[in-house]
Amino acid sequence: MTDSARKLLHLVQFCDSALPVGGFSFSATLESAAGFGVVHDEPTLRNYAQAAVNQSLMSDCIAAMHTLREARLEEALRADRELTACKLSAEQRLMSTRMGRKLTELSLKLMPQQKILQEWIKQLEQGATSGNHAIAQALVFGAMGLGERELFVAHYYGTLSIILNAALRCIRISHLQTQQMLHELSSQADELYPAVARLRLEHMQTSNPQIDIFSSLHERGQMRMFMN
C-alpha cells in the first residue's frame, strides 16, 4: 500500500459508497435474488456476496488491472471491448457503463489536466467504446498515481458495498450485520490479491449461472426499487 497521505485520502474518497457515480441505484441483481427468496437472511446473503465478488474479480478486476498496468489508451480500449463481451446480460452492461461514464465525468472535474481522461471521454462521446466502470476506475487510479493493490482494494470493496447496501433495502438485516459481513469477507483480500494479480485478459471468466439468471429475471421483472 502507498505511504503517501494524499494518495491514501484519494483512495478513501474513491472507495466511498457515497461517491456520486450511481452505485446506489443498482443492486447487482440482489433485488431479484431476494424477490425469489434465494437470499433471505445473513448466511444466504454472505454466500451471494461471495459469489458476486468472485465473479467480479475474475472479470472486471482483471480488466482493470490490465488497463492500469499497460497505461495506454489502446490497451484501455481493448480491455473495455473484451470486458463488455464478457457481460452476458443487458443489466450488467447498463450498470457498468453508466457508473463508468459518471466516474469519468466526475474525475475530469477533479483532474481536468489529465490527458488520458480527456481522451477517454472523447471515446465515450464518439461511441467508440462502452466505457465500463472497471476501465474508468483503472484510468482514474493511474492518473492519481495509485497502484494495482489499491485498485484491487477499491474494486473489492466497491463490489461488496453495492451488494450489502442493497441488502439493507431488500431483506431483513441490520447495519451491524452487514458491517460484520464486510469485515469478514475483507479478510480474504490478502489471499485473493496475488492470485488475481497474476491473471491476464485471456484468463477472464464470467460464468455464474445463478447470478446471470437473476440478472435476466430482473431485466424483465416488475421490481423497481433498483434500476434494471
Secondary structure as GFF3:
##gff-version 3
##sequence-region A 1 228
A	DSSP	alpha_helix	5	15	.	.	.	ID=ss1
A	DSSP	three_ten_helix	23	25	.	.	.	ID=ss2
A	DSSP	alpha_helix	30	35	.	.	.	ID=ss3
A	DSSP	alpha_helix	42	56	.	.	.	ID=ss4
A	DSSP	pi_helix	57	61	.	.	.	ID=ss5
A	DSSP	alpha_helix	62	70	.	.	.	ID=ss6
A	DSSP	alpha_helix	73	86	.	.	.	ID=ss7
A	DSSP	alpha_helix	90	110	.	.	.	ID=ss8
A	DSSP	alpha_helix	115	125	.	.	.	ID=ss9
A	DSSP	alpha_helix	133	143	.	.	.	ID=ss10
A	DSSP	alpha_helix	148	170	.	.	.	ID=ss11
A	DSSP	alpha_helix	175	186	.	.	.	ID=ss12
A	DSSP	alpha_helix	189	197	.	.	.	ID=ss13
A	DSSP	three_ten_helix	201	203	.	.	.	ID=ss14
A	DSSP	alpha_helix	209	220	.	.	.	ID=ss15
###
